[in-house]
Amino acid sequence: MAVDAVVIGAGPNGLVAATLLARAGWSVEVHERSAVAGGAVGSETTARGYVHDWGSAFYGVLHTSPVLRELGLDRRVRWARTGTAAATVWDPGGPGAVVRRSVDATADGLGEDAAAWCALVDWWHRLGAPLFDAALGPVGDPLPLLRVLRRTAGPREVVQTARTMLEPVEAYVRQGFRTDAARLLLAANATHADVGIDAAGSTPPALLLAMAAQVHGMPVPVGGAASLATGMVEAAEEAGVVVRTGVDVTRVVVRGGRAVGVVSADGTGTAVRRAVVADVAPTLLARDLVGEQHLPGAWLASLRRHRYTSGYFRLDVDLDRPAPWADERVGDSVVVHVTGDLDDIAMSQAEVRRGRLPTSPQLIVGQQDRADPSRVPPGAASLWVECHCPAVPVDAPADWAGAFAERLLDRLEAHAPGLRAHVVDTAATPPLGLQERDPNLVGGDVGGGSAAPDQLVVFRPVAGWSSYALPVAGLWMCGAASHPGGGVHGLCGRNAARAVLRRERLSLRAVR
Ligand SMILES: Cc1cc2nc3c(=O)[nH]c(=O)nc-3n(C[C@H](O)[C@H](O)[C@H](O)COP(=O)(O)OP(=O)(O)OC[C@H]3O[C@@H](n4cnc5c(N)ncnc54)[C@H](O)[C@@H]3O)c2cc1C
């Protein structure tokens, strides 16, 4: 039986797109290759009773997105926070810097940068948040941009803000703050993306993550990331979507230049009346599912320029007690950035870009169980650790992962002396292990392609093709490789669904 739309892939973007199409009255099926829906939003419980989020872990950015309320994720999911949303500790192991729930408490810890931090938060509420809303919405939508313009003090502030958005975050923090504490508290957030702190375009991700932590407190779902996936599936099913797991789509059927159905690995076909929407990395979609013979050469040539970035290395460290951080204020922080100074971050990022294992890895450490004790046995704790590294390092033997995990543990131990004595178990997943779990994570790239300025907005994922349409009628993309990019915010899916529905309205009008 034909349906109006098939969404390929039940990642957050696929589920959001499916929900919005179904709410518009379409019959929608989601076909997901894995046994569970959620994409890189999932968790598993170990034999010892520790809950590991295998992919994403913190949802501050989701809390800045309209999707949170539109899908009812604010009420379907129980969110947990602590008094400290984020922290940075840096070598040689002195006191760190923390983002507390109240702005004044954060500022108190930043000494002579207290006023600068408060001014940044004020700027965020006045201009930053609406600016990011506009930037992450559909490309070229004039209304949100006009709203931002109305909030500026005039043309000079517009130009100044545009410059800030292009400025390397290292330059931004050196100019804006005097203490290492404030500089590193902000700049370490840039290590979540792939853009070097000394490169244009590294300021926006750092600002977004730091302000999400300050304003929303870095919430985690009670029970593990899987609870968020369950909430998203619930919203989709409530709208009438049929979510089918264990269905690996191997082909998009194109007839007469139009996508008319999908075929899965077991040979089953599903006919589609209106749209095939793919939450699939565009390179895989073009090569494996659609077939390059159906796509124009110029579009394929542009697609070949889409750059994936370095991967993530994941390490779970299960402990028999909370980590013995040298700086006790870090103890209840949901996220801890473990770094050196600004030079250390820049050099480490450069090593990774050149395909080398970082000598001093920039660690992003999650302590979700500080907010949600149900994730660990009583009195125990677990560290969710990740850092950027190449999928296939040029400077390491084939079995590098074990030694690299030890390097991460050494760095943790330097800031939490005695940690190793409390390790109950560790589990490492190198970048290609992430790709094995979810093929969208190409080479372990968690954001669907580099977030460098030449890959954003009108350039994403193919220059001139940021409207989610593909050059095959009825075929759309909605994954993190499309605008506005990686992260669990659902905006690629939301923007894509709206684009599909707008195109449908326009063609109906043309027929009448
Ligand atoms: C280790 C890690 C840590 C992260 N940390 C965070 C974080 O803390 N906070 C945050 O906001 N973001 C984080 N992210 C990023 C975030 O998870 C991703 O950007 C987001 O999940 C992208 O959503 P998506 O829907 O585009 O794709 P995905 O989540 O990748 O989902 C795509 C889905 O499509 C399915 N699929 C692909 N091909 C097919 C096919 N042919 N047939 C059927 N199904 C198919 C896949 O199995 C998958 O389920 C992290 C990601 C990883 C991996």
The ligand as a MOL file (V3000), in Angstrom:
LIG
                    3D

  0  0  0     0  0            999 V3000
M  V30 BEGIN CTAB
M  V30 COUNTS 53 58 0 0 0
M  V30 BEGIN ATOM
M  V30 1 C 29.4760 10.2520 20.3890 0
M  V30 2 C 28.5200 11.3580 20.0550 0
M  V30 3 C 28.3240 12.3950 20.9580 0
M  V30 4 C 27.4410 13.4320 20.6700 0
M  V30 5 N 27.1500 14.3480 21.6440 0
M  V30 6 C 26.1310 15.2170 21.4460 0
M  V30 7 C 25.5970 15.9440 22.5370 0
M  V30 8 O 26.0060 15.7560 23.6880 0
M  V30 9 N 24.6070 16.8330 22.2880 0
M  V30 10 C 24.1020 17.0260 21.0240 0
M  V30 11 O 23.2090 17.8700 20.8500 0
M  V30 12 N 24.5630 16.2990 19.9730 0
M  V30 13 C 25.5340 15.3860 20.1600 0
M  V30 14 N 25.9520 14.5610 19.1390 0
M  V30 15 C 25.4820 14.8210 17.7650 0
M  V30 16 C 24.0730 14.3290 17.5050 0
M  V30 17 O 23.8360 13.0990 18.1170 0
M  V30 18 C 23.8540 14.1880 15.9830 0
M  V30 19 O 24.2280 15.3740 15.3240 0
M  V30 20 C 22.3650 13.9030 15.7250 0
M  V30 21 O 22.0200 12.6370 16.2630 0
M  V30 22 C 22.0700 13.9300 14.2470 0
M  V30 23 O 20.7550 13.5140 14.0520 0
M  V30 24 P 20.2560 12.9400 12.6570 0
M  V30 25 O 18.8320 12.6320 12.8110 0
M  V30 26 O 20.6620 13.8720 11.5820 0
M  V30 27 O 21.1050 11.6070 12.3860 0
M  V30 28 P 21.4290 10.3320 13.2530 0
M  V30 29 O 21.2320 10.5770 14.6920 0
M  V30 30 O 22.7690 9.9020 12.7960 0
M  V30 31 O 20.3320 9.2690 12.8010 0
M  V30 32 C 20.3010 8.7380 11.5070 0
M  V30 33 C 19.5290 7.4340 11.5490 0
M  V30 34 O 19.3290 6.9820 10.2030 0
M  V30 35 C 19.5060 5.5780 10.1760 0
M  V30 36 N 19.8290 5.1860 8.8050 0
M  V30 37 C 20.9040 5.6000 8.0640 0
M  V30 38 N 20.8710 5.0180 6.8480 0
M  V30 39 C 19.7510 4.2530 6.8150 0
M  V30 40 C 19.1710 3.4080 5.8270 0
M  V30 41 N 19.7330 3.2490 4.6250 0
M  V30 42 N 18.0180 2.7610 6.1190 0
M  V30 43 C 17.4240 2.9280 7.3240 0
M  V30 44 N 17.9390 3.6960 8.3020 0
M  V30 45 C 19.0900 4.3600 8.0480 0
M  V30 46 C 20.6350 5.3390 11.1600 0
M  V30 47 O 20.6680 3.9970 11.6050 0
M  V30 48 C 20.2700 6.3200 12.2620 0
M  V30 49 O 19.4170 5.7310 13.2120 0
M  V30 50 C 26.7880 13.4780 19.4090 0
M  V30 51 C 26.9510 12.4290 18.5140 0
M  V30 52 C 27.7930 11.3560 18.8380 0
M  V30 53 C 27.9100 10.1970 17.8960 0
M  V30 END ATOM
M  V30 BEGIN BOND
M  V30 1 1 1 2
M  V30 2 1 2 3
M  V30 3 2 2 52
M  V30 4 2 3 4
M  V30 5 1 4 5
M  V30 6 1 4 50
M  V30 7 2 5 6
M  V30 8 1 6 7
M  V30 9 1 6 13
M  V30 10 2 7 8
M  V30 11 1 7 9
M  V30 12 1 9 10
M  V30 13 2 10 11
M  V30 14 1 10 12
M  V30 15 2 12 13
M  V30 16 1 13 14
M  V30 17 1 14 15
M  V30 18 1 14 50
M  V30 19 1 15 16
M  V30 20 1 16 17
M  V30 21 1 16 18
M  V30 22 1 18 19
M  V30 23 1 18 20
M  V30 24 1 20 21
M  V30 25 1 20 22
M  V30 26 1 22 23
M  V30 27 1 23 24
M  V30 28 2 24 25
M  V30 29 1 24 26
M  V30 30 1 24 27
M  V30 31 1 27 28
M  V30 32 2 28 29
M  V30 33 1 28 30
M  V30 34 1 28 31
M  V30 35 1 31 32
M  V30 36 1 32 33
M  V30 37 1 33 34
M  V30 38 1 33 48
M  V30 39 1 34 35
M  V30 40 1 35 36
M  V30 41 1 35 46
M  V30 42 1 36 37
M  V30 43 1 36 45
M  V30 44 2 37 38
M  V30 45 1 38 39
M  V30 46 1 39 40
M  V30 47 2 39 45
M  V30 48 1 40 41
M  V30 49 2 40 42
M  V30 50 1 42 43
M  V30 51 2 43 44
M  V30 52 1 44 45
M  V30 53 1 46 47
M  V30 54 1 46 48
M  V30 55 1 48 49
M  V30 56 2 50 51
M  V30 57 1 51 52
M  V30 58 1 52 53
M  V30 END BOND
M  V30 END CTAB
M  END
